[in-house]
Amino acid sequence: MARGIFVTGTDTDVGKTAVAVALVRRLVAAGVRVGVYKPVATGNAADAAALWEAAGRPLTLDQVCPQVFPAAISPPRSAAAAGTEVDAALLSRGLEPWTRGFDAVVVEGAGGLFSPLADGVSNADLAGMLGLPLVVVDAARLGAIGRTLATVTAARARGLAVAAVVLSQTTWLDEKAHADPASPWRIAHDSRADLAAALAPLPVGMLAHRAGAIEPPFDVVR
């Protein structure tokens, strides 16, 4: 069983990779030997490459992400379009190289928590198999409270531990509009505050657009 975290999202394109990279960089800066694992990707391996670079290029990129399929759709459908299928056993077996010689591993899923990774295997299923707590990521925009609380509630109902929540600013938000309660910046920051209150004592952070660190900082790998 690895020591680490599983970064998942409320949906696709909510900023999971940016959050995972920020978590990896924080661990590296603290002197932790970090492994990085992206069980499956579609479209390209750009997310896996970003994790690999953040960790200092440990092992090989193919070991970071052993399965990549061309079409940018769900992994099982992308694999089928390429005339093959996702190796479901490899999703968990691919973590093995990262359990030796590393203090912790940061795993990034694909899509939302219940999105399929292979036929009959979701991110939630894989996180359970790996025994890793979740960092739940949502985009810092209107609706974040409902989406995030629904995902955290569903994760806990499945018996999955949730280590933290992060709202990721996937676009630039103008702080000068902070006085307007309907501005994207105000909505993002009010949503973080409301989630922190609703989920206390769970850490709830914010990752600004193109920022390198989550604020306020927290440690999820112990």
C-alpha positions in Angstrom: 0.0 0.0 0.0 1.5 3.3 -1.0 1.7 6.5 1.1 0.2 9.4 -0.7 -2.9 11.0 -2.1 -5.3 10.6 -5.0 -6.3 13.9 -6.7 -9.7 13.8 -8.2 -12.3 16.3 -9.4 -16.0 17.1 -9.4 -15.8 16.9 -13.2 -13.3 17.1 -16.1 -11.4 20.4 -16.8 -11.7 21.7 -13.2 -7.9 22.2 -12.6 -6.8 18.9 -11.2 -3.4 18.9 -12.8 -2.6 22.4 -11.6 -3.5 21.4 -8.1 -1.6 18.1 -8.3 1.5 19.9 -9.6 1.3 22.4 -6.7 1.0 19.6 -4.2 4.0 17.8 -5.8 6.1 21.0 -5.7 5.3 21.6 -2.0 6.4 18.1 -1.1 9.6 18.3 -3.2 10.4 21.6 -1.5 10.0 19.9 1.9 12.5 17.3 0.9 10.0 14.5 0.2 10.9 12.0 -2.5 7.8 12.1 -4.5 6.5 9.7 -7.1 3.8 10.7 -9.6 1.3 8.5 -11.3 -1.4 9.2 -13.9 -3.1 5.8 -14.4 -4.6 6.6 -17.8 -4.8 9.6 -20.1 -6.6 10.5 -23.3 -5.7 13.0 -26.0 -2.1 13.2 -24.9 0.2 12.8 -22.0 0.6 16.5 -21.2 -0.8 16.3 -17.7 1.5 13.4 -16.9 4.5 15.3 -18.2 3.6 18.3 -16.0 3.6 16.0 -12.9 6.8 14.4 -14.0 8.6 17.7 -14.4 7.3 19.0 -11.1 8.7 15.9 -9.4 12.1 16.2 -11.0 11.6 13.6 -13.7 11.7 10.4 -11.5 11.7 7.1 -13.4 10.2 7.5 -16.9 7.3 9.3 -18.4 5.9 5.9 -19.5 5.9 4.8 -15.9 4.1 8.0 -14.9 1.3 7.3 -17.4 1.5 3.7 -18.8 -1.8 4.1 -20.8 -2.5 6.9 -23.2 -5.2 6.8 -25.9 -5.6 9.3 -28.8 -9.2 10.7 -28.6 -9.9 13.2 -25.9 -12.9 11.4 -24.5 -13.4 8.9 -21.7 -10.6 6.3 -21.5 -12.8 3.3 -22.3 -14.3 5.0 -25.3 -11.0 6.4 -26.4 -9.4 3.0 -26.2 -12.3 1.4 -28.1 -12.0 4.0 -30.9 -8.4 3.0 -31.2 -9.4 -0.6 -31.5 -8.2 -1.7 -28.1 -9.3 -1.5 -24.5 -8.0 -0.1 -21.2 -5.9 -2.6 -19.2 -8.0 -2.5 -16.0 -5.4 -4.5 -14.0 -2.6 -2.1 -15.1 -4.5 0.8 -13.5 -3.5 -0.4 -10.1 -0.5 -2.5 -11.0 1.1 0.6 -12.6 1.5 2.1 -9.1 4.0 -0.6 -8.0 7.2 1.2 -9.3 6.3 4.2 -7.2 6.0 2.3 -4.0 9.8 1.6 -3.9 12.3 4.3 -3.3 9.8 7.1 -2.8 8.4 8.6 0.4 5.0 9.3 -1.1 3.1 9.3 -4.4 0.7 11.8 -5.9 -1.9 10.1 -8.2 -4.0 12.1 -10.5 -7.2 10.6 -11.8 -9.0 11.4 -15.1 -12.3 13.3 -15.1 -14.6 13.3 -12.1 -14.6 11.0 -9.1 -17.2 8.7 -10.7 -15.9 9.0 -14.3 -14.9 5.7 -15.9 -11.3 4.8 -16.2 -12.0 1.3 -17.7 -15.1 -0.8 -18.2 -16.5 -1.1 -14.7 -13.8 0.9 -13.0 -14.2 4.5 -11.9 -11.8 6.9 -10.2 -13.6 6.1 -7.0 -13.0 2.4 -7.5 -9.3 2.9 -8.2 -8.8 5.2 -5.2 -10.4 2.5 -3.1 -8.2 -0.2 -4.5 -5.1 1.9 -3.9 -6.2 2.8 -0.4 -5.4 6.5 -0.9 -7.2 9.5 0.6 -8.7 12.0 -1.8 -7.9 15.7 -2.6 -11.1 16.9 -4.3 -10.7 19.6 -6.8 -13.4 21.9 -8.3 -13.2 25.0 -10.5 -13.5 28.2 -8.5 -16.7 29.4 -10.1 -20.4 29.6 -9.5 -21.8 26.2 -8.4 -18.6 25.1 -6.6 -20.3 24.7 -3.3 -23.0 22.3 -4.6 -20.6 20.3 -6.8 -17.9 20.0 -4.1 -20.3 19.0 -1.3 -22.0 16.4 -3.5 -18.6 14.9 -4.4 -17.3 14.8 -0.9 -20.6 13.4 0.4 -20.6 10.7 -2.3 -16.9 9.8 -1.6 -17.5 9.4 2.1 -20.6 7.3 1.4 -18.3 5.0 -0.6 -15.9 4.7 2.3 -13.2 6.9 0.8 -11.3 9.3 3.0 -11.2 12.9 1.9 -7.9 14.7 2.9 -8.6 18.2 1.5 -10.6 20.2 -1.0 -9.1 22.8 -3.4 -10.8 25.3 -5.6 -8.8 25.9 -8.7 -9.0 29.2 -10.6 -8.9 27.9 -14.1 -9.0 31.4 -15.5 -7.7 34.8 -14.3 -10.0 36.5 -11.8 -9.8 40.2 -11.3 -9.3 41.0 -7.6 -10.1 44.6 -8.2 -13.8 43.5 -8.5 -13.7 42.1 -4.9 -16.5 44.5 -3.7 -19.0 43.2 -6.2 -20.7 40.1 -4.7 -21.5 38.8 -8.2 -17.9 39.1 -9.5 -16.1 35.9 -10.4 -13.4 36.7 -7.9 -15.9 37.3 -5.1 -17.8 34.2 -5.9 -14.7 32.1 -5.8 -13.5 33.4 -2.5 -16.9 33.3 -0.9 -17.3 29.8 -2.1 -14.0 28.7 -0.5 -15.1 30.4 2.8 -18.5 28.7 2.8 -16.9 25.3 2.0 -14.4 25.7 4.8 -17.2 26.3 7.2 -19.3 23.4 5.9 -16.5 20.9 5.8 -14.5 21.9 8.9 -12.0 20.7 10.1 -11.2 19.5 6.5 -8.6 21.8 4.8 -10.1 23.9 2.0 -7.6 25.8 -0.2 -7.5 28.0 -3.2 -5.1 27.8 -6.1 -5.0 31.1 -8.0 -4.7 31.0 -11.8 -1.2 30.0 -12.8 0.0 30.2 -9.2 2.5 27.8 -7.8 1.1 27.3 -4.3 -2.3 26.6 -2.7 -3.5 29.1 -0.1 -3.7 28.6 2.8 -1.1 25.9 2.6 -1.8 22.5 4.1 -0.1 19.1 4.3 -2.1 16.1 3.1 0.7 13.5 3.1 1.7 12.4 6.6 
